[in-house]
Amino acid sequence: MCGAESSSNLSDGSLRNASKKNRFGKTLVKHCQTYYNANEVDLIWLNARTAAVGLYKKMDYQPLGEPFDIKDMGEHY
């Protein structure tokens, strides 16, 4: 889900199945980036499952901080 605020969180839950189909996940992230830029959002953060970090790195996002566990969802950054 894309939202227009001064900052926004594109939840990894939005991309849970998309990680299996990188093209869809990448398209969704790019769409949200375009939407956020058009709405002057100046910070985008993602809670990414460890398994999805590669997708985000290819899109110039980098992990920040230490991995943490979300109950019933697994390890995230």
mmJSON file of the N, C-alpha and C atoms, coordinates in Angstrom:
{"data_MODEL":{"atom_site":{
"group_PDB":["ATOM","ATOM","ATOM","ATOM","ATOM","ATOM","ATOM","ATOM","ATOM","ATOM","ATOM","ATOM","ATOM","ATOM","ATOM","ATOM","ATOM","ATOM","ATOM","ATOM","ATOM","ATOM","ATOM","ATOM","ATOM","ATOM","ATOM","ATOM","ATOM","ATOM","ATOM","ATOM","ATOM","ATOM","ATOM","ATOM","ATOM","ATOM","ATOM","ATOM","ATOM","ATOM","ATOM","ATOM","ATOM","ATOM","ATOM","ATOM","ATOM","ATOM","ATOM","ATOM","ATOM","ATOM","ATOM","ATOM","ATOM","ATOM","ATOM","ATOM","ATOM","ATOM","ATOM","ATOM","ATOM","ATOM","ATOM","ATOM","ATOM","ATOM","ATOM","ATOM","ATOM","ATOM","ATOM","ATOM","ATOM","ATOM","ATOM","ATOM","ATOM","ATOM","ATOM","ATOM","ATOM","ATOM","ATOM","ATOM","ATOM","ATOM","ATOM","ATOM","ATOM","ATOM","ATOM","ATOM","ATOM","ATOM","ATOM","ATOM","ATOM","ATOM","ATOM","ATOM","ATOM","ATOM","ATOM","ATOM","ATOM","ATOM","ATOM","ATOM","ATOM","ATOM","ATOM","ATOM","ATOM","ATOM","ATOM","ATOM","ATOM","ATOM","ATOM","ATOM","ATOM","ATOM","ATOM","ATOM","ATOM","ATOM","ATOM","ATOM","ATOM","ATOM","ATOM","ATOM","ATOM","ATOM","ATOM","ATOM","ATOM","ATOM","ATOM","ATOM","ATOM","ATOM","ATOM","ATOM","ATOM","ATOM","ATOM","ATOM","ATOM","ATOM","ATOM","ATOM","ATOM","ATOM","ATOM","ATOM","ATOM","ATOM","ATOM","ATOM","ATOM","ATOM","ATOM","ATOM","ATOM","ATOM","ATOM","ATOM","ATOM","ATOM","ATOM","ATOM","ATOM","ATOM","ATOM","ATOM","ATOM","ATOM","ATOM","ATOM","ATOM","ATOM","ATOM","ATOM","ATOM","ATOM","ATOM","ATOM","ATOM","ATOM","ATOM","ATOM","ATOM","ATOM","ATOM","ATOM","ATOM","ATOM","ATOM","ATOM","ATOM","ATOM","ATOM","ATOM","ATOM","ATOM","ATOM","ATOM","ATOM","ATOM","ATOM","ATOM","ATOM","ATOM","ATOM","ATOM","ATOM","ATOM","ATOM","ATOM","ATOM","ATOM","ATOM","ATOM","ATOM","ATOM","ATOM"],
"id":[1,2,3,4,5,6,7,8,9,10,11,12,13,14,15,16,17,18,19,20,21,22,23,24,25,26,27,28,29,30,31,32,33,34,35,36,37,38,39,40,41,42,43,44,45,46,47,48,49,50,51,52,53,54,55,56,57,58,59,60,61,62,63,64,65,66,67,68,69,70,71,72,73,74,75,76,77,78,79,80,81,82,83,84,85,86,87,88,89,90,91,92,93,94,95,96,97,98,99,100,101,102,103,104,105,106,107,108,109,110,111,112,113,114,115,116,117,118,119,120,121,122,123,124,125,126,127,128,129,130,131,132,133,134,135,136,137,138,139,140,141,142,143,144,145,146,147,148,149,150,151,152,153,154,155,156,157,158,159,160,161,162,163,164,165,166,167,168,169,170,171,172,173,174,175,176,177,178,179,180,181,182,183,184,185,186,187,188,189,190,191,192,193,194,195,196,197,198,199,200,201,202,203,204,205,206,207,208,209,210,211,212,213,214,215,216,217,218,219,220,221,222,223,224,225,226,227,228,229,230,231],
"type_symbol":["N","C","C","N","C","C","N","C","C","N","C","C","N","C","C","N","C","C","N","C","C","N","C","C","N","C","C","N","C","C","N","C","C","N","C","C","N","C","C","N","C","C","N","C","C","N","C","C","N","C","C","N","C","C","N","C","C","N","C","C","N","C","C","N","C","C","N","C","C","N","C","C","N","C","C","N","C","C","N","C","C","N","C","C","N","C","C","N","C","C","N","C","C","N","C","C","N","C","C","N","C","C","N","C","C","N","C","C","N","C","C","N","C","C","N","C","C","N","C","C","N","C","C","N","C","C","N","C","C","N","C","C","N","C","C","N","C","C","N","C","C","N","C","C","N","C","C","N","C","C","N","C","C","N","C","C","N","C","C","N","C","C","N","C","C","N","C","C","N","C","C","N","C","C","N","C","C","N","C","C","N","C","C","N","C","C","N","C","C","N","C","C","N","C","C","N","C","C","N","C","C","N","C","C","N","C","C","N","C","C","N","C","C","N","C","C","N","C","C","N","C","C","N","C","C","N","C","C","N","C","C"],
"label_atom_id":["N","CA","C","N","CA","C","N","CA","C","N","CA","C","N","CA","C","N","CA","C","N","CA","C","N","CA","C","N","CA","C","N","CA","C","N","CA","C","N","CA","C","N","CA","C","N","CA","C","N","CA","C","N","CA","C","N","CA","C","N","CA","C","N","CA","C","N","CA","C","N","CA","C","N","CA","C","N","CA","C","N","CA","C","N","CA","C","N","CA","C","N","CA","C","N","CA","C","N","CA","C","N","CA","C","N","CA","C","N","CA","C","N","CA","C","N","CA","C","N","CA","C","N","CA","C","N","CA","C","N","CA","C","N","CA","C","N","CA","C","N","CA","C","N","CA","C","N","CA","C","N","CA","C","N","CA","C","N","CA","C","N","CA","C","N","CA","C","N","CA","C","N","CA","C","N","CA","C","N","CA","C","N","CA","C","N","CA","C","N","CA","C","N","CA","C","N","CA","C","N","CA","C","N","CA","C","N","CA","C","N","CA","C","N","CA","C","N","CA","C","N","CA","C","N","CA","C","N","CA","C","N","CA","C","N","CA","C","N","CA","C","N","CA","C","N","CA","C","N","CA","C","N","CA","C","N","CA","C","N","CA","C","N","CA","C","N","CA","C"],
"label_alt_id":[null,null,null,null,null,null,null,null,null,null,null,null,null,null,null,null,null,null,null,null,null,null,null,null,null,null,null,null,null,null,null,null,null,null,null,null,null,null,null,null,null,null,null,null,null,null,null,null,null,null,null,null,null,null,null,null,null,null,null,null,null,null,null,null,null,null,null,null,null,null,null,null,null,null,null,null,null,null,null,null,null,null,null,null,null,null,null,null,null,null,null,null,null,null,null,null,null,null,null,null,null,null,null,null,null,null,null,null,null,null,null,null,null,null,null,null,null,null,null,null,null,null,null,null,null,null,null,null,null,null,null,null,null,null,null,null,null,null,null,null,null,null,null,null,null,null,null,null,null,null,null,null,null,null,null,null,null,null,null,null,null,null,null,null,null,null,null,null,null,null,null,null,null,null,null,null,null,null,null,null,null,null,null,null,null,null,null,null,null,null,null,null,null,null,null,null,null,null,null,null,null,null,null,null,null,null,null,null,null,null,null,null,null,null,null,null,null,null,null,null,null,null,null,null,null,null,null,null,null,null,null],
"label_comp_id":["MET","MET","MET","CYS","CYS","CYS","GLY","GLY","GLY","ALA","ALA","ALA","GLU","GLU","GLU","SER","SER","SER","SER","SER","SER","SER","SER","SER","ASN","ASN","ASN","LEU","LEU","LEU","SER","SER","SER","ASP","ASP","ASP","GLY","GLY","GLY","SER","SER","SER","LEU","LEU","LEU","ARG","ARG","ARG","ASN","ASN","ASN","ALA","ALA","ALA","SER","SER","SER","LYS","LYS","LYS","LYS","LYS","LYS","ASN","ASN","ASN","ARG","ARG","ARG","PHE","PHE","PHE","GLY","GLY","GLY","LYS","LYS","LYS","THR","THR","THR","LEU","LEU","LEU","VAL","VAL","VAL","LYS","LYS","LYS","HIS","HIS","HIS","CYS","CYS","CYS","GLN","GLN","GLN","THR","THR","THR","TYR","TYR","TYR","TYR","TYR","TYR","ASN","ASN","ASN","ALA","ALA","ALA","ASN","ASN","ASN","GLU","GLU","GLU","VAL","VAL","VAL","ASP","ASP","ASP","LEU","LEU","LEU","ILE","ILE","ILE","TRP","TRP","TRP","LEU","LEU","LEU","ASN","ASN","ASN","ALA","ALA","ALA","ARG","ARG","ARG","THR","THR","THR","ALA","ALA","ALA","ALA","ALA","ALA","VAL","VAL","VAL","GLY","GLY","GLY","LEU","LEU","LEU","TYR","TYR","TYR","LYS","LYS","LYS","LYS","LYS","LYS","MET","MET","MET","ASP","ASP","ASP","TYR","TYR","TYR","GLN","GLN","GLN","PRO","PRO","PRO","LEU","LEU","LEU","GLY","GLY","GLY","GLU","GLU","GLU","PRO","PRO","PRO","PHE","PHE","PHE","ASP","ASP","ASP","ILE","ILE","ILE","LYS","LYS","LYS","ASP","ASP","ASP","MET","MET","MET","GLY","GLY","GLY","GLU","GLU","GLU","HIS","HIS","HIS","TYR","TYR","TYR"],
"label_asym_id":["A","A","A","A","A","A","A","A","A","A","A","A","A","A","A","A","A","A","A","A","A","A","A","A","A","A","A","A","A","A","A","A","A","A","A","A","A","A","A","A","A","A","A","A","A","A","A","A","A","A","A","A","A","A","A","A","A","A","A","A","A","A","A","A","A","A","A","A","A","A","A","A","A","A","A","A","A","A","A","A","A","A","A","A","A","A","A","A","A","A","A","A","A","A","A","A","A","A","A","A","A","A","A","A","A","A","A","A","A","A","A","A","A","A","A","A","A","A","A","A","A","A","A","A","A","A","A","A","A","A","A","A","A","A","A","A","A","A","A","A","A","A","A","A","A","A","A","A","A","A","A","A","A","A","A","A","A","A","A","A","A","A","A","A","A","A","A","A","A","A","A","A","A","A","A","A","A","A","A","A","A","A","A","A","A","A","A","A","A","A","A","A","A","A","A","A","A","A","A","A","A","A","A","A","A","A","A","A","A","A","A","A","A","A","A","A","A","A","A","A","A","A","A","A","A","A","A","A","A","A","A"],
"label_entity_id":["1","1","1","1","1","1","1","1","1","1","1","1","1","1","1","1","1","1","1","1","1","1","1","1","1","1","1","1","1","1","1","1","1","1","1","1","1","1","1","1","1","1","1","1","1","1","1","1","1","1","1","1","1","1","1","1","1","1","1","1","1","1","1","1","1","1","1","1","1","1","1","1","1","1","1","1","1","1","1","1","1","1","1","1","1","1","1","1","1","1","1","1","1","1","1","1","1","1","1","1","1","1","1","1","1","1","1","1","1","1","1","1","1","1","1","1","1","1","1","1","1","1","1","1","1","1","1","1","1","1","1","1","1","1","1","1","1","1","1","1","1","1","1","1","1","1","1","1","1","1","1","1","1","1","1","1","1","1","1","1","1","1","1","1","1","1","1","1","1","1","1","1","1","1","1","1","1","1","1","1","1","1","1","1","1","1","1","1","1","1","1","1","1","1","1","1","1","1","1","1","1","1","1","1","1","1","1","1","1","1","1","1","1","1","1","1","1","1","1","1","1","1","1","1","1","1","1","1","1","1","1"],
"label_seq_id":[1,1,1,2,2,2,3,3,3,4,4,4,5,5,5,6,6,6,7,7,7,8,8,8,9,9,9,10,10,10,11,11,11,12,12,12,13,13,13,14,14,14,15,15,15,16,16,16,17,17,17,18,18,18,19,19,19,20,20,20,21,21,21,22,22,22,23,23,23,24,24,24,25,25,25,26,26,26,27,27,27,28,28,28,29,29,29,30,30,30,31,31,31,32,32,32,33,33,33,34,34,34,35,35,35,36,36,36,37,37,37,38,38,38,39,39,39,40,40,40,41,41,41,42,42,42,43,43,43,44,44,44,45,45,45,46,46,46,47,47,47,48,48,48,49,49,49,50,50,50,51,51,51,52,52,52,53,53,53,54,54,54,55,55,55,56,56,56,57,57,57,58,58,58,59,59,59,60,60,60,61,61,61,62,62,62,63,63,63,64,64,64,65,65,65,66,66,66,67,67,67,68,68,68,69,69,69,70,70,70,71,71,71,72,72,72,73,73,73,74,74,74,75,75,75,76,76,76,77,77,77],
"pdbx_PDB_ins_code":[null,null,null,null,null,null,null,null,null,null,null,null,null,null,null,null,null,null,null,null,null,null,null,null,null,null,null,null,null,null,null,null,null,null,null,null,null,null,null,null,null,null,null,null,null,null,null,null,null,null,null,null,null,null,null,null,null,null,null,null,null,null,null,null,null,null,null,null,null,null,null,null,null,null,null,null,null,null,null,null,null,null,null,null,null,null,null,null,null,null,null,null,null,null,null,null,null,null,null,null,null,null,null,null,null,null,null,null,null,null,null,null,null,null,null,null,null,null,null,null,null,null,null,null,null,null,null,null,null,null,null,null,null,null,null,null,null,null,null,null,null,null,null,null,null,null,null,null,null,null,null,null,null,null,null,null,null,null,null,null,null,null,null,null,null,null,null,null,null,null,null,null,null,null,null,null,null,null,null,null,null,null,null,null,null,null,null,null,null,null,null,null,null,null,null,null,null,null,null,null,null,null,null,null,null,null,null,null,null,null,null,null,null,null,null,null,null,null,null,null,null,null,null,null,null,null,null,null,null,null,null],
"Cartn_x":[0.842,0.0,0.896,0.599,1.344,0.538,1.214,0.545,1.313,0.632,1.299,1.408,2.533,2.861,4.276,4.775,6.144,7.14,6.705,7.48,6.481,6.945,6.033,6.779,6.067,6.636,5.959,6.721,6.241,6.533,5.534,5.71,6.17,7.091,7.542,6.386,5.387,4.21,3.555,3.671,3.12,3.82,5.058,5.866,6.131,5.434,5.715,5.761,4.728,4.728,5.501,5.663,6.373,7.84,8.404,9.814,10.053,9.006,9.115,9.073,8.564,8.451,9.057,10.384,11.087,10.567,10.113,9.625,8.443,7.512,6.369,6.804,7.671,8.148,8.871,9.724,10.471,9.516,8.53,7.547,6.756,6.364,5.607,6.436,7.688,8.552,8.747,8.998,9.188,7.934,6.767,5.504,5.371,5.657,5.549,6.585,7.797,8.807,8.307,7.737,7.205,6.092,5.19,4.076,4.596,5.545,6.101,6.809,7.591,8.287,7.301,6.223,5.213,4.487,4.466,3.771,4.736,5.959,6.987,7.278,7.215,7.628,9.154,9.788,11.245,11.945,11.193,11.794,10.944,11.58,10.92,11.706,11.013,11.703,10.923,11.644,11.042,11.471,10.549,10.897,10.969,12.176,12.372,12.768,12.096,12.536,13.959,14.734,16.129,16.226,15.304,15.321,15.063,14.467,14.132,15.183,16.19,17.194,17.862,18.115,18.756,17.964,16.645,15.794,15.972,15.923,16.035,17.434,18.462,19.823,19.97,19.366,19.417,18.752,17.884,17.172,17.789,19.018,19.808,19.345,18.576,18.278,19.346,19.63,20.63,20.053,20.406,19.953,20.534,19.761,20.185,19.883,20.867,20.666,20.842,20.446,20.593,19.285,19.373,18.155,17.331,16.021,15.121,14.044,13.423,12.425,11.025,10.166,8.748,8.015,7.282,6.601,5.766,5.901,5.19,5.561,6.544,6.949,8.438,9.225,10.647,11.536,12.783,13.822,13.667,13.817,13.67,14.82,15.0,15.854,14.953],
"Cartn_y":[-1.155,0.0,1.23,2.154,3.41,4.45,5.253,6.32,7.608,8.725,10.014,10.704,10.58,11.286,11.785,12.571,13.04,11.894,10.787,9.55,8.415,7.299,6.184,4.869,3.824,2.496,1.576,1.084,0.061,-1.268,-1.869,-3.076,-4.245,-5.014,-6.221,-7.191,-7.084,-7.934,-7.721,-6.505,-6.205,-7.01,-7.383,-8.061,-9.515,-10.038,-11.399,-12.397,-12.473,-13.407,-12.851,-11.544,-10.919,-11.322,-11.657,-12.034,-13.279,-14.059,-15.237,-14.84,-13.672,-13.166,-11.766,-11.697,-10.423,-9.338,-9.687,-8.666,-7.909,-8.626,-7.964,-7.119,-7.677,-6.94,-5.668,-5.768,-4.61,-3.569,-4.029,-3.114,-2.396,-3.121,-2.516,-1.461,-1.775,-0.809,0.43,0.242,1.39,2.248,1.606,2.363,3.22,2.622,3.371,4.485,4.238,5.303,6.482,6.2,7.263,8.022,7.284,7.895,8.771,8.239,9.001,10.258,10.145,11.316,12.378,11.977,12.925,13.606,12.947,13.486,14.01,14.278,14.904,14.135,12.823,11.982,11.926,12.297,12.386,11.26,10.283,9.131,7.904,6.863,5.573,4.551,3.78,2.714,1.423,0.336,-0.972,-1.899,-2.665,-3.776,-4.987,-5.416,-6.481,-7.783,-8.847,-10.164,-10.368,-11.071,-11.328,-11.894,-12.769,-13.388,-12.387,-11.239,-10.251,-9.149,-9.16,-8.088,-7.949,-9.055,-8.999,-8.172,-8.32,-7.534,-6.046,-5.671,-4.258,-3.712,-4.514,-4.063,-3.774,-4.607,-4.366,-3.041,-2.546,-1.291,-0.139,-0.328,0.684,0.976,0.068,0.171,-0.63,-0.241,-0.935,-1.229,-2.394,-2.681,-1.662,-1.331,-0.406,-1.057,-1.123,-1.728,-3.23,-3.84,-5.286,-5.987,-7.241,-8.0,-8.161,-8.252,-8.455,-9.429,-10.062,-11.084,-10.503,-10.76,-10.424,-11.745,-11.868,-13.108,-13.602,-14.873,-15.581,-15.096,-14.212,-13.737,-13.971,-14.084,-14.369,-13.162,-13.37,-12.339,-11.24,-10.016,-8.823,-7.854,-6.962,-5.782,-4.586],
"Cartn_z":[0.0,0.0,0.0,-0.846,-0.898,-0.137,0.632,1.351,1.187,1.278,1.108,2.46,3.084,4.312,4.132,5.092,4.954,5.079,5.653,5.638,5.487,4.985,4.787,4.881,5.296,5.441,4.446,3.504,2.581,3.247,3.841,4.632,3.787,4.332,3.654,3.488,4.345,4.189,2.84,2.307,0.988,-0.085,0.199,-0.803,-0.464,0.525,0.995,-0.152,-0.955,-2.075,-3.256,-3.291,-4.406,-4.433,-3.274,-3.268,-4.118,-4.305,-5.157,-6.632,-6.886,-8.251,-8.259,-8.296,-8.156,-9.082,-10.245,-11.173,-10.566,-9.95,-9.326,-8.141,-7.292,-6.127,-6.525,-7.524,-8.009,-8.6,-9.362,-9.953,-8.865,-7.828,-6.737,-6.009,-5.709,-5.024,-5.897,-7.182,-8.083,-8.162,-8.217,-8.242,-6.985,-5.847,-4.586,-4.525,-5.015,-5.042,-5.874,-7.022,-7.887,-7.18,-6.546,-5.812,-4.683,-3.914,-2.797,-3.279,-4.34,-4.874,-5.33,-5.987,-6.463,-5.31,-4.157,-2.987,-1.928,-2.345,-1.509,-0.225,-0.296,0.825,0.78,1.88,1.853,2.604,3.068,3.737,3.454,2.961,2.76,3.572,4.402,5.102,4.898,4.99,4.777,5.898,6.412,7.288,6.38,6.084,5.101,5.764,5.363,5.804,5.315,6.087,5.733,4.311,3.943,2.622,1.495,1.803,0.769,0.646,1.491,1.492,0.124,-0.554,-1.871,-2.868,-2.88,-3.772,-3.5,-2.23,-1.876,-2.173,-1.942,-2.254,-3.739,-4.586,-6.03,-6.398,-5.506,-5.757,-4.959,-4.509,-3.791,-2.368,-1.76,-0.33,0.403,1.632,2.437,3.817,4.391,5.759,6.737,7.727,8.771,10.11,10.966,12.272,12.24,13.321,13.489,13.135,12.676,12.402,13.689,13.52,14.657,14.237,15.209,14.932,15.092,14.115,14.219,14.397,15.485,15.823,14.637,14.346,13.288,11.872,11.758,10.441,10.181,11.225,11.062,11.209,10.826,10.983,9.94,10.386,9.53,9.794,8.872,9.072,9.108],
"occupancy":[1.0,1.0,1.0,1.0,1.0,1.0,1.0,1.0,1.0,1.0,1.0,1.0,1.0,1.0,1.0,1.0,1.0,1.0,1.0,1.0,1.0,1.0,1.0,1.0,1.0,1.0,1.0,1.0,1.0,1.0,1.0,1.0,1.0,1.0,1.0,1.0,1.0,1.0,1.0,1.0,1.0,1.0,1.0,1.0,1.0,1.0,1.0,1.0,1.0,1.0,1.0,1.0,1.0,1.0,1.0,1.0,1.0,1.0,1.0,1.0,1.0,1.0,1.0,1.0,1.0,1.0,1.0,1.0,1.0,1.0,1.0,1.0,1.0,1.0,1.0,1.0,1.0,1.0,1.0,1.0,1.0,1.0,1.0,1.0,1.0,1.0,1.0,1.0,1.0,1.0,1.0,1.0,1.0,1.0,1.0,1.0,1.0,1.0,1.0,1.0,1.0,1.0,1.0,1.0,1.0,1.0,1.0,1.0,1.0,1.0,1.0,1.0,1.0,1.0,1.0,1.0,1.0,1.0,1.0,1.0,1.0,1.0,1.0,1.0,1.0,1.0,1.0,1.0,1.0,1.0,1.0,1.0,1.0,1.0,1.0,1.0,1.0,1.0,1.0,1.0,1.0,1.0,1.0,1.0,1.0,1.0,1.0,1.0,1.0,1.0,1.0,1.0,1.0,1.0,1.0,1.0,1.0,1.0,1.0,1.0,1.0,1.0,1.0,1.0,1.0,1.0,1.0,1.0,1.0,1.0,1.0,1.0,1.0,1.0,1.0,1.0,1.0,1.0,1.0,1.0,1.0,1.0,1.0,1.0,1.0,1.0,1.0,1.0,1.0,1.0,1.0,1.0,1.0,1.0,1.0,1.0,1.0,1.0,1.0,1.0,1.0,1.0,1.0,1.0,1.0,1.0,1.0,1.0,1.0,1.0,1.0,1.0,1.0,1.0,1.0,1.0,1.0,1.0,1.0,1.0,1.0,1.0,1.0,1.0,1.0,1.0,1.0,1.0,1.0,1.0,1.0],
"B_iso_or_equiv":[0.0,0.0,0.0,0.0,0.0,0.0,0.0,0.0,0.0,0.0,0.0,0.0,0.0,0.0,0.0,0.0,0.0,0.0,0.0,0.0,0.0,0.0,0.0,0.0,0.0,0.0,0.0,0.0,0.0,0.0,0.0,0.0,0.0,0.0,0.0,0.0,0.0,0.0,0.0,0.0,0.0,0.0,0.0,0.0,0.0,0.0,0.0,0.0,0.0,0.0,0.0,0.0,0.0,0.0,0.0,0.0,0.0,0.0,0.0,0.0,0.0,0.0,0.0,0.0,0.0,0.0,0.0,0.0,0.0,0.0,0.0,0.0,0.0,0.0,0.0,0.0,0.0,0.0,0.0,0.0,0.0,0.0,0.0,0.0,0.0,0.0,0.0,0.0,0.0,0.0,0.0,0.0,0.0,0.0,0.0,0.0,0.0,0.0,0.0,0.0,0.0,0.0,0.0,0.0,0.0,0.0,0.0,0.0,0.0,0.0,0.0,0.0,0.0,0.0,0.0,0.0,0.0,0.0,0.0,0.0,0.0,0.0,0.0,0.0,0.0,0.0,0.0,0.0,0.0,0.0,0.0,0.0,0.0,0.0,0.0,0.0,0.0,0.0,0.0,0.0,0.0,0.0,0.0,0.0,0.0,0.0,0.0,0.0,0.0,0.0,0.0,0.0,0.0,0.0,0.0,0.0,0.0,0.0,0.0,0.0,0.0,0.0,0.0,0.0,0.0,0.0,0.0,0.0,0.0,0.0,0.0,0.0,0.0,0.0,0.0,0.0,0.0,0.0,0.0,0.0,0.0,0.0,0.0,0.0,0.0,0.0,0.0,0.0,0.0,0.0,0.0,0.0,0.0,0.0,0.0,0.0,0.0,0.0,0.0,0.0,0.0,0.0,0.0,0.0,0.0,0.0,0.0,0.0,0.0,0.0,0.0,0.0,0.0,0.0,0.0,0.0,0.0,0.0,0.0,0.0,0.0,0.0,0.0,0.0,0.0,0.0,0.0,0.0,0.0,0.0,0.0],
"pdbx_formal_charge":[null,null,null,null,null,null,null,null,null,null,null,null,null,null,null,null,null,null,null,null,null,null,null,null,null,null,null,null,null,null,null,null,null,null,null,null,null,null,null,null,null,null,null,null,null,null,null,null,null,null,null,null,null,null,null,null,null,null,null,null,null,null,null,null,null,null,null,null,null,null,null,null,null,null,null,null,null,null,null,null,null,null,null,null,null,null,null,null,null,null,null,null,null,null,null,null,null,null,null,null,null,null,null,null,null,null,null,null,null,null,null,null,null,null,null,null,null,null,null,null,null,null,null,null,null,null,null,null,null,null,null,null,null,null,null,null,null,null,null,null,null,null,null,null,null,null,null,null,null,null,null,null,null,null,null,null,null,null,null,null,null,null,null,null,null,null,null,null,null,null,null,null,null,null,null,null,null,null,null,null,null,null,null,null,null,null,null,null,null,null,null,null,null,null,null,null,null,null,null,null,null,null,null,null,null,null,null,null,null,null,null,null,null,null,null,null,null,null,null,null,null,null,null,null,null,null,null,null,null,null,null],
"auth_seq_id":[1,1,1,2,2,2,3,3,3,4,4,4,5,5,5,6,6,6,7,7,7,8,8,8,9,9,9,10,10,10,11,11,11,12,12,12,13,13,13,14,14,14,15,15,15,16,16,16,17,17,17,18,18,18,19,19,19,20,20,20,21,21,21,22,22,22,23,23,23,24,24,24,25,25,25,26,26,26,27,27,27,28,28,28,29,29,29,30,30,30,31,31,31,32,32,32,33,33,33,34,34,34,35,35,35,36,36,36,37,37,37,38,38,38,39,39,39,40,40,40,41,41,41,42,42,42,43,43,43,44,44,44,45,45,45,46,46,46,47,47,47,48,48,48,49,49,49,50,50,50,51,51,51,52,52,52,53,53,53,54,54,54,55,55,55,56,56,56,57,57,57,58,58,58,59,59,59,60,60,60,61,61,61,62,62,62,63,63,63,64,64,64,65,65,65,66,66,66,67,67,67,68,68,68,69,69,69,70,70,70,71,71,71,72,72,72,73,73,73,74,74,74,75,75,75,76,76,76,77,77,77],
"auth_comp_id":["MET","MET","MET","CYS","CYS","CYS","GLY","GLY","GLY","ALA","ALA","ALA","GLU","GLU","GLU","SER","SER","SER","SER","SER","SER","SER","SER","SER","ASN","ASN","ASN","LEU","LEU","LEU","SER","SER","SER","ASP","ASP","ASP","GLY","GLY","GLY","SER","SER","SER","LEU","LEU","LEU","ARG","ARG","ARG","ASN","ASN","ASN","ALA","ALA","ALA","SER","SER","SER","LYS","LYS","LYS","LYS","LYS","LYS","ASN","ASN","ASN","ARG","ARG","ARG","PHE","PHE","PHE","GLY","GLY","GLY","LYS","LYS","LYS","THR","THR","THR","LEU","LEU","LEU","VAL","VAL","VAL","LYS","LYS","LYS","HIS","HIS","HIS","CYS","CYS","CYS","GLN","GLN","GLN","THR","THR","THR","TYR","TYR","TYR","TYR","TYR","TYR","ASN","ASN","ASN","ALA","ALA","ALA","ASN","ASN","ASN","GLU","GLU","GLU","VAL","VAL","VAL","ASP","ASP","ASP","LEU","LEU","LEU","ILE","ILE","ILE","TRP","TRP","TRP","LEU","LEU","LEU","ASN","ASN","ASN","ALA","ALA","ALA","ARG","ARG","ARG","THR","THR","THR","ALA","ALA","ALA","ALA","ALA","ALA","VAL","VAL","VAL","GLY","GLY","GLY","LEU","LEU","LEU","TYR","TYR","TYR","LYS","LYS","LYS","LYS","LYS","LYS","MET","MET","MET","ASP","ASP","ASP","TYR","TYR","TYR","GLN","GLN","GLN","PRO","PRO","PRO","LEU","LEU","LEU","GLY","GLY","GLY","GLU","GLU","GLU","PRO","PRO","PRO","PHE","PHE","PHE","ASP","ASP","ASP","ILE","ILE","ILE","LYS","LYS","LYS","ASP","ASP","ASP","MET","MET","MET","GLY","GLY","GLY","GLU","GLU","GLU","HIS","HIS","HIS","TYR","TYR","TYR"],
"auth_asym_id":["A","A","A","A","A","A","A","A","A","A","A","A","A","A","A","A","A","A","A","A","A","A","A","A","A","A","A","A","A","A","A","A","A","A","A","A","A","A","A","A","A","A","A","A","A","A","A","A","A","A","A","A","A","A","A","A","A","A","A","A","A","A","A","A","A","A","A","A","A","A","A","A","A","A","A","A","A","A","A","A","A","A","A","A","A","A","A","A","A","A","A","A","A","A","A","A","A","A","A","A","A","A","A","A","A","A","A","A","A","A","A","A","A","A","A","A","A","A","A","A","A","A","A","A","A","A","A","A","A","A","A","A","A","A","A","A","A","A","A","A","A","A","A","A","A","A","A","A","A","A","A","A","A","A","A","A","A","A","A","A","A","A","A","A","A","A","A","A","A","A","A","A","A","A","A","A","A","A","A","A","A","A","A","A","A","A","A","A","A","A","A","A","A","A","A","A","A","A","A","A","A","A","A","A","A","A","A","A","A","A","A","A","A","A","A","A","A","A","A","A","A","A","A","A","A","A","A","A","A","A","A"],
"auth_atom_id":["N","CA","C","N","CA","C","N","CA","C","N","CA","C","N","CA","C","N","CA","C","N","CA","C","N","CA","C","N","CA","C","N","CA","C","N","CA","C","N","CA","C","N","CA","C","N","CA","C","N","CA","C","N","CA","C","N","CA","C","N","CA","C","N","CA","C","N","CA","C","N","CA","C","N","CA","C","N","CA","C","N","CA","C","N","CA","C","N","CA","C","N","CA","C","N","CA","C","N","CA","C","N","CA","C","N","CA","C","N","CA","C","N","CA","C","N","CA","C","N","CA","C","N","CA","C","N","CA","C","N","CA","C","N","CA","C","N","CA","C","N","CA","C","N","CA","C","N","CA","C","N","CA","C","N","CA","C","N","CA","C","N","CA","C","N","CA","C","N","CA","C","N","CA","C","N","CA","C","N","CA","C","N","CA","C","N","CA","C","N","CA","C","N","CA","C","N","CA","C","N","CA","C","N","CA","C","N","CA","C","N","CA","C","N","CA","C","N","CA","C","N","CA","C","N","CA","C","N","CA","C","N","CA","C","N","CA","C","N","CA","C","N","CA","C","N","CA","C","N","CA","C","N","CA","C","N","CA","C","N","CA","C","N","CA","C","N","CA","C"],
"pdbx_PDB_model_num":[1,1,1,1,1,1,1,1,1,1,1,1,1,1,1,1,1,1,1,1,1,1,1,1,1,1,1,1,1,1,1,1,1,1,1,1,1,1,1,1,1,1,1,1,1,1,1,1,1,1,1,1,1,1,1,1,1,1,1,1,1,1,1,1,1,1,1,1,1,1,1,1,1,1,1,1,1,1,1,1,1,1,1,1,1,1,1,1,1,1,1,1,1,1,1,1,1,1,1,1,1,1,1,1,1,1,1,1,1,1,1,1,1,1,1,1,1,1,1,1,1,1,1,1,1,1,1,1,1,1,1,1,1,1,1,1,1,1,1,1,1,1,1,1,1,1,1,1,1,1,1,1,1,1,1,1,1,1,1,1,1,1,1,1,1,1,1,1,1,1,1,1,1,1,1,1,1,1,1,1,1,1,1,1,1,1,1,1,1,1,1,1,1,1,1,1,1,1,1,1,1,1,1,1,1,1,1,1,1,1,1,1,1,1,1,1,1,1,1,1,1,1,1,1,1,1,1,1,1,1,1]
}}}
